[in-house]
């Protein structure tokens, strides 16, 4: 018995059309409407009736017939939305171009950058229109970024040296990122801090009482995230030498120690140089000039500042130093630096995961050959999409 109803024109696709429709149907950035239209056309091309395709897609048969006809009439272009009814555009392409050119190539009179008000007065458009055009083209005249170019003639060699230690540390060796966080202030507010309440943030006075400063010397184990810290009231080569002596007594004697440091004069003083000569298992690796962001311990200092120091209240240097020591002990004792998901109950968003993810530099290469970082932890790092980001970060605030 023949098929009843209006005869349906056969829909035949070329190889290119079929590939395009399949790509549009599964692409995550495609609109759901376009993806459904592609599936409808593919179903019709497979020989299904309008009712069968409608049942598969959960739409009316009339909808399937509409997009079948649109595709037969205009092919792929027929799947796009037709122009909506409404008033014609009042802002021409030439006006948009003039606004963009003025934003990029000229400065307003008496100012260093454009605002929506000044650009609206210049072009005769409304402020909201200027804002929409800037947003469409990704222009933000009110924002400015800074950068610093290293003038170190050995920049490439030093970067390769430091990154090589991160990716492939030597056998029977400990790689430590070493630096000092100086001028840590013991600050107390001039009035008690008012606690947070529903609808109101924590409040504190903008002025403070300063009770002195201290310095933290820290070494971050790049393989485990464990931190060795030492606090001193002064910041000289003598104190740095004492910190090196503490590391020498702490690290097992059968391990070489590779220290990644910046170019601060204390690290190269005669006192430190003489001490290093007497302890040949210690090897110094210096980051390029103006590139201390390459040192992982800088990001750890940022965590210390954000989580403990910036909003802390300390009425004495002793109280400040006590809080820093407790924070370091909690960092180490709470298994923060164990990246294994089977032994770290806090999950992958703690500890070294958090330290490395927010750092200025972390290589997104395959880390399974690093020698000190386990395969599971390396795979977890790569799976979470860590990449190398070259930017200046300030953690010593």
N, C-alpha and C positions, 0 to 999 in steps of 0.2 A: 504494500500500500504506500503511495507516495506521501511525501511530507506535506502537511497542511499548512496554510498560511502564506504570507507574502514571501516570494523567493528572495534569498539572501545572496548578494554578490560575493563571490569567493575573494578572500583576502590573502594575497601572496606577498611574502617579504623577501627582500634581497638579503644576502649575507651581512652586508654592512648595516642595514636597518635592524636586523635581528640582534646583532651584537650591540648596537646602540640602545635598543629597547631593554635588553637584558641588563646593560650597565646602569641605565637610568632607574630601573626597577629595584636594584639592590644597593644603589649608592646611598650612603647615609645622609648626604646633604641634599638629596632630592626631596622636594615637597611630597607629602603623602598623596596629594591629588594627582601629581604627575606620575608617581610610581604606580598608582592604581590604574591610570589610563594605559600605561605601558603593559601592565599585566592583562588588561582587557584585550588589547590588540594582539598580544602573544597568544592568548587563549583562542581568539577568533582565527588566528593564522594556523592554529593546531587543528582546525576543523570542527571545533565545538560550536554548538548553536548558541544564540543569544541567551536563552534560558539557562543553559548549562554554565556559561561564563558568569551570568548574573548570580547563580547559586553559589559559585565558587568565591566570588568577590563580595557577596552580601549586598548587591545593589539591584535596582529594578532592571528588567530586560530593556526598557526604553533607554536607559542610560548606556547600556552596552551598544544598542543600535546607534545612538548618537555618536559615540566615539569611533565606532566602526566606520560610519559614514564620513566623519571628519578626517579620519586617516586615509580613506580611499580618495578623498578630494584633495587633501594638501599634504599627505604623507606625514613625516615627522613634525613639520611645522604646524600641522593641524592639531597637535596635542597641547599646544600652548594656549594660555588664556587669551581670549580676544580683548581688545581695549574696552575698558569699562566706560559706561556712559557718565557724563558729567561735564563740568565747565572746562574749556580748553586751558592749557597751561598759559600762565601769564609771564613766567620767568623763562626767558629764552636761553638756549645753550650759550649764546654769546655773553649774556649777563653772568652766567655761572663761570664761564672762562675768565672774564675780567676780574671777578671776585677772587678766583684761585690765583691768578697771576699777581694781583695786588698783594695777596696774603704772602706769597712766596718770595716776591722780588722787591717789594717796597716796604718802607716803615712809615707809620703815621707821623704826622707833624707833632713834635713835642713829646714823643713816646718811643720806647724801644720795641714795642710789639703791638699788634692789633688786639682789640677787644671787640666783642659783638657790637657794642654801642658805636665805637669809632668806625668800624667797617660798615655798619648800617648807615651812618651819616655820610660815609664816602661814596657808597654805591646807590643809596636811595632805597635799599631793600629793608625789610623789617628785621629786627634783632633775632626773632625766632627763625626766619628764613636763613639768615647768615649762619646761625647755629646748626641748622639741619644740613646745609651744604658742607660746612666744615666737618660734621660728623660723617657724612657720606664719603668724604675723601680722606678721612683719618687725620685731619689737621687740628692741632691743639696749640695755638700760638701762646697760651699762657704757661705752657710747660717748657722746661729746659733741662737737659741732661748734661752732666759733666764727664770728662774723661781725662786721663793722664797718660801720656806716651812715655815709656821708659827710654832713657838715653844710655842705657847700659850697652856697650859694644858687644858684650858676650851674652846678650839676652837669650838667643836661641839655644846656645849651649847650656845655659843655666836652667832654662825651662825643661830641656830634655833630661838634664840630670835629676831635677826634682821629680818630674813626672815619672821618670824611670824608677825611682825609689817607690813611688806610689803603686805602680803597676807590677813591678817585678823586683821586690826587695831582695837583697843578697841572702844567701843561706847562712844560718847561724848568726843572725844579726837582728837588731831591734832598730826600727826606724821611728824616730821621735820628732814631732814638730814642736819647736821650742820658741818661746817668746816671753816677753814680760808685759803685764798690764800695769802701767804706772799711774800715779796720780789718782788712785781710787779714793774717793772722798767719803768720810764718815759724816753724813748729813742728817740733821734733825730739823724738822719743820718748826716754824715759829709758833704754831698752834697745833693742837691735836688733829690728826687726820679724821675726817668725817666718813663713816663707812658708807658703802653702797646701799641704796634703798630701791625699791621698785620704782622705775621711772626716773631714777637719779643716779648718776655714776658716783664713784668715790671722789671725794673732794679734798684738796690739800692747798695750803698757802703756797703762793709762788716764791716767797722768800724763805730762806733757810738759815740754820746755824751750822757752821762748819767746825768739826771737832778734830780735824787733822786728816792726813793722807797716809796711804800705805801702798805697797807694790806687791804684785803677785807674779812670781815666776812659775811657768807651767810648761809641761811637756806632754803632748798628746801622742799616744801610741796609735799609729795609723792603721795597724792591723786589728786592734781590739777596741779602740776608743778609750782605753783606760788613761787616766790623767795622773801625772805626778806633779804635785804643787808644793811651792815653798813661798812663805810670806816674809818680806823684809820691810823695814821702815824706810830704807834708803835704796837708791837705784844706781849702783856703781858696779865697776868691774869686780870688786871684792865680793859683793853679794851674788853676782852671777857665777863667780868661781865657787862659792859655797853651794850654790844650786847644782853645779856640775859634780861637785864632790858627793852630794846627796844622791844624784843619779848613779854615780860610780858605785856607791855602797848598796844601792837598791837593785840594780840590774845584775843578773847572774854573771859571774866572772867569765864564763865560757862564751859569752855573746859579744860581738862587736856592736858598737852603738853609732848610728848615723843620725846626726842632728841637722834638721832643716831650720835655718835661721834667716832673719833679714839682715840688712847691712848696717844695723845700729853699731856705733863705734864701740860700745861695751863688748860686743861679741868678737871684736878684733883687737882688743887692747893687749899690750905686752903681757899683762898678768895672765890673761886667759890663754894667750898663745903659748906662754911658757908652761902652763898647766896641761894644755893639750899635747905638747911635746913629751911630757912625762907620762902621759896616758895614751899610748898609741892605738888603743882599741876605739877611741873616740874619733869620729870623722865629721868634719863640718861641711855642710852643703848650703851655699848662700843663694837666696832668691835674687832675681834681677833687681836693679834699682827701681824704686817706686812700684814694686810688685809684691809687696808683703801679703797681698790677698791670696797669693799662691800657697801660703802657709796655712794648713788646715786648722791650726790652733787659733787663728784669728776668728774663725767662725765659732769655735767653742767659747771664746771670750764674748762673742756677741750673745750667745745663749745665757752665759752668766750675767751679763748686763741686763738683758731683757727679763729674765726670770727672778733675779735676786737683788740686783743693785739699784736699778733705775727707780723703783718705787719703794725701796727699802728705807727704813728709818733707823738710824744708828746714833746713839748718844755718846759713843766713845769709839776710839780706834780698836780697842779690845773687842767690843761687841761686833764691829765690822769684820775683823779678822776671824772671830769665832764663827760667824755666819758663813764666810767663804770656805773655811775648813769643813764645816758640816755639809755644805753644798757639794764640795768635791767628794767627800766620803760617801754621801748619798748617791752621787753619780756612779761611783765605782762599786759600792756594796750592793746597790739595787739591781745589779746585772744589766745596767743600761747599755753596756757596750757589747753584750752578747747578741749577735745578729741572727743566731739560729732560731727559727720559729718554734722549734720543739722544746727549747730550753728557756726561751724568753717569754714569760707569760704576759708581758706588757704589749706584745705584738710588734709588728714591723715599723710602727710609727714612733718609736722611742729610741733614745740613745744615739748610737752612731748613725743609724738611718736618718735621724732628724738632723744630726750634725752635718753629714755629708750632703744631704739633699738641699740644705739651705746655703751651702758654701759657695764661694766665688768660683772655685774650680773643682770639678770632679769629673774624671774621664768616663765617658759612656762606652768605653771599649769593653771587650770581653775580659773579665777579671779572673777567669777560672785558672789562668796560668800564673797568678800573682805569687803563689808559693806560700803566702801566709793567710790569705783570705779564702775560706772554704768554698767549695763549689756551690753549695746551697745558698750561702750568703751572697756569693757573686751573682748567681742567677737571679736572686731576689732583687739585688741592686739594679741589674740591667732591666728586669721585667718592669720595674717601677719607673723606667724612662729617664734615669739620670743622664745628664749630658754635660758637656764642657761649656761653661758660660764665662766669657771674658768681660769682667766688669769690676769697677772699683767699689769695694764695700768698706764701710767704716764700722768697726765693732768697738773701738776704744772711745766710747762716748762718756 
